[in-house]
């Protein structure tokens, strides 16, 4: 299978995953938590996590765009924000799982961004072998994050979480390819899908936290 076909399948898979009930499942769990007596705290946590996860795709997108046009200073500034955002996402779980878990999540998120950057550089160089290696790093990392979060919270099913994260990887790859191919209108649609998908992931995490730690949401 050549790389273009692989990317096309990744894109189709991302859309299919969202249309086969995972989004409904994640948001149903979130609504269940909101309908309880702790809805205010749940809503506040959900809003904060949505903001953090959308921040991730926002700043990574800025890195992609700046790097693609050769603006090194802008890319560096955006990359600093990617790292800061990853630290914030990791810090968000520290009240629930402790500092070692927060540090572990930051390490995994750093690996995720590193693999995205690896794919970006490979795509800009039109190196299919390097793109294949970057795809493997991305998918392996998605599995590691899923295992970590699922292992910490029984309300985050491993297969569902892995699928959500792989769909997220598919969005990164598709966005990079579309920008590189000057498919700007298509990339704009992918950007909207990426943002909405971040809401799904954030809501799934919020609902799972509220169920696992009800006392913290009182």
C-alpha positions in Angstrom: 0.0 0.0 0.0 1.5 3.4 -1.0 1.5 6.3 1.4 -1.3 8.3 -0.3 -3.6 5.3 -0.1 -2.7 4.8 3.6 -3.4 8.5 4.3 -6.7 8.2 2.6 -7.7 5.2 4.6 -6.6 7.0 7.8 -8.9 9.8 6.9 -11.8 7.5 6.1 -11.2 5.6 9.3 -11.3 8.8 11.4 -14.7 9.8 9.9 -16.0 6.3 10.2 -15.1 6.1 13.9 -16.9 9.3 14.7 -20.0 8.1 12.8 -20.3 4.7 14.4 -21.2 5.7 17.9 -18.0 6.6 19.7 -18.9 10.2 19.8 -22.3 9.4 21.2 -20.8 7.0 23.7 -18.2 9.5 25.0 -20.8 12.3 25.2 -23.4 10.1 26.8 -20.9 9.3 29.6 -20.3 13.0 30.0 -24.0 13.8 30.2 -24.5 11.1 32.7 -22.0 12.8 35.0 -23.5 16.2 34.4 -27.0 15.0 35.3 -25.8 14.1 38.8 -25.7 16.3 41.8 -22.1 17.4 40.9 -23.1 19.0 37.5 -21.5 22.4 38.2 -18.0 21.0 39.0 -18.3 18.6 36.1 -19.2 21.4 33.7 -16.3 23.5 34.9 -13.9 20.6 34.5 -15.3 19.8 31.1 -14.9 23.3 29.9 -11.3 23.5 31.1 -10.4 20.2 29.5 -12.1 21.2 26.2 -10.0 24.4 26.2 -6.8 22.5 26.9 -7.3 19.9 24.2 -8.4 22.4 21.6 -5.3 24.3 22.5 -3.3 21.3 21.5 -4.5 21.1 18.0 -4.5 24.9 17.6 -0.8 25.3 18.4 0.2 22.2 16.5 -1.6 23.6 13.5 0.4 26.8 13.9 3.6 24.8 13.9 2.5 23.0 10.7 1.6 26.2 8.9 4.7 28.1 10.0 7.0 25.3 9.2 5.4 24.7 5.8 6.1 28.3 4.7 9.6 28.4 6.3 8.9 30.8 9.1 11.3 29.4 11.7 10.7 32.1 14.3 6.9 31.6 14.2 7.3 27.8 14.2 9.5 28.0 17.3 7.1 30.2 19.2 4.2 27.9 18.4 6.2 24.9 19.4 6.9 26.5 22.8 3.1 26.8 23.2 2.6 23.2 22.3 5.0 22.2 25.1 3.3 24.6 27.5 -0.1 23.2 26.6 1.1 19.6 27.1 2.3 20.5 30.6 -1.1 22.0 31.4 -2.9 18.9 30.1 -0.6 16.7 32.2 -1.1 18.9 35.2 -4.8 18.6 35.0 -4.7 14.9 36.0 -2.3 15.5 39.0 -5.1 16.2 41.5 -6.6 12.8 40.7 -3.6 10.6 40.1 -0.5 12.3 41.5 2.6 13.9 40.2 4.3 10.8 38.8 1.2 10.1 36.7 1.2 13.8 35.5 4.9 13.5 34.5 4.2 10.3 32.7 1.4 11.8 30.7 3.6 14.8 29.8 6.2 12.4 28.5 3.6 10.6 26.4 2.2 13.9 25.0 5.8 15.0 24.2 6.2 11.8 22.3 3.0 12.5 20.4 4.1 15.9 19.3 7.6 14.6 18.5 6.0 12.0 16.1 3.7 14.7 14.6 6.8 16.9 13.9 8.6 13.9 12.5 5.8 13.2 10.1 5.6 16.9 9.1 9.3 17.0 8.3 9.1 13.8 6.3 6.1 15.1 4.4 7.8 18.3 3.5 10.8 16.3 2.3 8.5 14.0 0.3 10.2 11.0 1.9 7.7 8.1 1.9 10.0 5.9 4.0 10.3 8.5 6.7 6.6 9.1 6.6 6.0 5.4 7.2 8.4 5.5 10.2 6.6 8.6 11.6 3.2 6.9 11.2 4.4 4.0 13.2 5.7 6.3 15.9 2.3 8.1 16.0 0.2 4.9 16.2 2.5 3.3 18.7 2.3 6.4 20.9 -1.5 6.6 20.6 -1.6 3.0 21.9 0.7 3.9 24.8 -1.4 6.9 25.8 -4.6 4.8 25.6 -3.1 2.1 27.8 -1.9 4.6 30.3 -5.2 6.5 30.7 -7.3 3.3 30.5 -5.2 1.7 33.2 -5.7 4.7 35.4 -9.4 5.0 34.9 -11.8 2.0 34.5 -14.4 4.2 32.9 -12.1 4.7 29.9 -12.4 1.5 27.8 -9.0 0.7 26.2 -10.4 0.0 22.7 -12.6 3.0 22.6 -9.8 5.3 23.8 -7.3 3.9 21.4 -9.7 4.4 18.5 -10.4 8.0 19.6 -6.6 8.7 19.7 -6.0 7.0 16.4 -8.7 9.1 14.8 -6.9 12.2 16.2 -3.6 10.9 14.7 -5.5 10.6 11.4 -6.5 14.2 11.6 -2.9 15.4 12.1 -1.7 13.4 9.2 -4.5 14.5 6.9 -4.0 18.2 7.8 -0.3 18.0 7.1 -0.9 16.4 3.7 -3.6 18.8 2.7 -1.5 21.9 3.6 1.5 20.4 1.8 -0.6 19.7 -1.3 -2.1 23.3 -1.1 -5.6 21.9 -0.5 -6.5 24.8 1.7 -10.3 24.5 1.5 -10.0 20.8 2.4 -7.6 21.6 5.3 -10.1 24.1 6.7 -12.7 21.3 6.9 -10.2 19.0 8.6 -9.5 21.7 11.1 -13.2 21.9 12.1 -13.3 18.1 12.4 -10.1 18.2 14.6 -11.7 20.8 17.0 -14.9 18.8 17.3 -13.0 15.6 17.9 -11.0 17.3 20.8 -14.4 18.0 22.4 -15.2 14.3 22.2 -11.9 13.3 23.9 -12.2 16.0 26.6 -15.8 15.0 27.3 -14.9 11.4 27.6 -12.1 12.2 30.1 -14.4 14.5 32.1 -17.2 11.9 32.4 -14.7 9.2 33.4 -13.1 11.4 36.1 -16.5 12.3 37.5 -17.5 8.7 37.8 -14.2 7.5 39.3 -13.8 10.4 41.7 -17.4 11.5 42.7 -16.2 13.1 45.9 -13.9 15.5 44.0 -16.9 16.7 42.0 -19.1 17.7 44.9 
